[in-house]
Amino acid sequence: MKESISVRIGLSSARELEISVEDSDDLIASFEKAVKGKDSVFWVTDTRGHRFGINVSSIAFLEVDKPIDRGVGF
């Protein structure tokens, strides 16, 4: 089972989306493709299978966190 990685997408409307994904490398590659003008919509699928379509022109930043080690706690 892959660890989920938290991704924050900043929008030009001063809002942010926080989404958990499984493959950050694939996400970064598709983001770069979208920004280079190949796509007008950046599609993200989260760990639960929900898809989000974001207009590329409204994206201000993309922040990818490293996986968090969630050790056992009591």
C-alpha positions in Angstrom: 0.0 0.0 0.0 1.4 3.4 -1.0 1.6 6.2 1.4 -0.6 9.2 0.7 1.1 12.5 0.0 -0.5 15.9 0.7 -0.7 18.3 -2.1 -1.7 22.0 -1.7 -2.8 23.9 -4.8 -3.0 27.6 -4.4 -5.4 29.4 -6.6 -5.3 33.0 -7.8 -8.6 33.7 -6.0 -6.7 33.5 -2.7 -8.0 30.0 -2.0 -6.2 26.7 -1.6 -7.1 23.1 -2.2 -5.5 20.4 -0.1 -5.7 16.9 -1.7 -4.1 13.6 -0.7 -2.6 11.7 -3.7 -0.6 8.4 -4.0 1.8 9.3 -6.8 3.4 12.7 -6.5 5.7 12.1 -9.5 2.8 11.5 -11.8 1.0 14.6 -10.4 4.0 16.8 -11.0 4.5 15.5 -14.5 0.9 16.2 -15.4 1.1 19.6 -13.8 4.2 20.5 -15.8 2.5 19.3 -19.0 -0.6 21.5 -18.3 1.5 24.6 -17.5 3.5 24.2 -20.7 0.3 24.8 -22.6 -0.7 21.3 -23.6 -3.8 21.3 -21.5 -6.1 24.0 -20.2 -7.5 21.9 -17.3 -5.3 20.2 -14.7 -6.9 17.0 -13.5 -6.1 15.5 -10.1 -7.4 12.2 -8.7 -7.2 11.9 -4.9 -6.7 8.7 -2.8 -10.4 8.1 -2.7 -10.9 8.2 -6.4 -12.4 11.7 -6.6 -11.3 13.8 -9.6 -10.8 17.5 -9.5 -10.5 19.7 -12.6 -8.7 23.0 -12.1 -8.3 25.7 -14.8 -4.5 26.0 -15.3 -4.7 29.8 -15.6 -6.1 30.0 -12.0 -3.3 28.0 -10.4 -0.9 30.2 -8.4 1.3 27.4 -6.9 1.6 23.7 -6.2 3.1 22.4 -3.0 3.9 18.7 -2.5 4.7 17.5 1.0 6.7 14.4 1.8 4.8 11.5 3.4 4.3 11.8 7.1 5.4 8.9 9.3 2.4 8.3 11.4 3.9 6.0 14.1 1.8 4.2 16.6 0.3 6.4 19.3 -1.7 5.8 22.4 
